[in-house]
Amino acid sequence: SVLKNRGREPDLAAHFGFVLHWKVIGPFDNTDEKGFDVVYPPETELNAAAEYEGKHGKVAWKDYVIPDPMGTLDFNKALEEEKFVFGYAWAEFESDAEREAQIRIASFNALKVWLNGRLIDEHNVYHGGSEFDQYVIPVTLKKGGNQILVKCGQNNQPQDWAKMWRFSLRVCDDAGGGLPAEGGRE
């Protein structure tokens, strides 16, 4: 590429608007796929210092920086590889202005997405496939900090391809360009 020839690497995360800095917590129980409608504590309060009862005992938030510049948060690496579970990821997106925007997300897993405490999207589908910008959610970002919470679930399908427990999320304009942000992608 032209940038590489000039000794510079393209910043794919910024270009596309992928959020790379998250806090993660889990696992929470999803036995028999019943956890989708269970309201676990992260859905009612975002408290980075809190501990909650998880599937196997106490769980706490931990920082996780996605190493993939294309923004895939892999819960199998961020937490642990397991089945019949839900994990949560929480990020703050700092917007330089109040603006119309889109949250675009892709996942092979069941998920729910909140922005500033309001549920904005949900898909109770397991391993139904995934593609870039699978779900496009129009939102209004407020100036300053915007709290994004994702609940991502894993069922008990035994096939190797069903081990995937991950999502990618980006914040962009309606043309798909990453928005100016402070934090979340540094």
N, C-alpha and C positions, 0 to 999 in steps of 0.2 A: 504494500500500500504506500501511497505518497507520504503519509505520516511516518511510517516505519522507516522509509528511505531517508527521512530527515531526522531520524533519531528520536522520534516521539511516538508514544503509544496512544492509540485512540482510547478515550474514556467511554467505553460502551455503556456502563451503568448510568453515567450522567446523560449521554446522548438519548438513551431510551427511557430514562427515569426510573430505573430499578432501585428499590430500597434494599440496601445491603446490611444495615445495622439494626439488629432486633434484640429483644429480650424474649426468651423462650421458657416455657414451663410445661411440665407433664411428666409422665403420661397420666391421663384420666381415663376412667373405665368406659369402654364401648362394647362390652360383652353383648353378643347377639344384636349388634348395631343399634342399641337402645340409647347411646350417648348423644346422638345428634340433637335430641330435644331436651336433654338434661342441661339445666343452667348451672354450670360450674362457676366457682367464685370469680375467675377472671372476667366473666361476662357482666358482673355487677360492680366490680371495683378494679381499678388498675393501680396497684400498690406494689412497687418494685421490691419492698422489704417484706412483703407478706409471704407466709408459708401456708399451704393448703394440704388437705388430705387428698392424695392422688390414688392411683390404682393399687400401689404397693406400699403406701406410707406417705410421709411428708414429702412435698415437692416445693421448690422455690424457683423464682425467676433467675435466669442466668443470661449474661450477655452472649450474643452469638453474632459474629460477622460472617456473612456469606462470602466464601472465597471465589465463587463463580461470578465473573463480571456480567453474566446474563441473568443473575438474580435468583437462582434456584435455592430455596431454603429446604434442605434435606433433613427431616426430623430424625431419620435413622442415624445421622451423624451428629445432629445438634442435641438429641436426647439419647435414644437407644433404639435398636431395631426390635420392634414388637408388633403384635397383632391385637385387634380388638381394643384400640386405644384412640384417644384424642390428645392432641397437643395444641398449645396456643403460642402465637407469636405476636409481639407488640412492638410497634415502632412509632416514633414521633416524627412527623414530616413537618418541617418548618417552612411555611410559605411566606414569601416576601410581600404578598398582597392577598386580599380577598379576591378569589377568582373562581370561575367555572373551570372544572377539570374533569379528568376521567381517572378512575382506578381500574387498571386492567390486570386481570389475574388469570393464571393457568394452573390447573391441578388435575392429577389423576384421582384425587380423593374427595370425599365429602368435605364440604367447607361452609363456613359462615364468615362474613366480613362485616365489621363495624367501623364507622368513622365517627369519632367524637361521641361515642356511647350510643349511636343509633345504628341498628342493624340495616345494612344497605344491600346485602345480597346473600343468598344461601342456595346450596345445591347438595341434595342428599343423594349423591351418585358416587359409587365406588368403582374405580378402574374402568371408567367408560371412555377413556382416551383423553388426550390433552393436545392442545395446539397453542401457538403463540397468540396472546390476547384472546383466549378462549371466552372469558367473560369481561364485558365492558360495562362499567358502572359510572354513569354521570354523577358528579358530586359538586358541591360548593365547598371549597377550602376557605377557612378563615385565615386572616392575617395572623401569623405567629404559629404556635404549635398545634398540630392536628394529630390526634391519637388514632392510629390504625390498629385494629385487633383482628387477627385471623384465627379461627378455630378449624383445625384440619384433622380429619379422622381416617383411621385405618380399620379395615374389616379383617376377616379371617381367611381370605382366599389364599390357597396354598401355592399357587403357581409362582415361579420365579419372577415373572413380570409384575405380579401383584405385590411384590415387596416394596414398591415405590410408595413413599409417604412424604410428599413434598408439594411445594407450590412456588410460583414466582409471582411477584407483584410489582407493578410500576405505576407511577403517578405521572400523568402526561396531559398535554392539551388534546383537543379533539382530532388533531392531525397525527397524533402519536409521538410528538416530540416531548422529551423530558422537560419538566418545569424547573425554573430556578428554585433552588432549595438551599437551606442552611441546615446542615446536619442530616443524618439518615443515609448519606451516600459518601461521606468524606473518606 
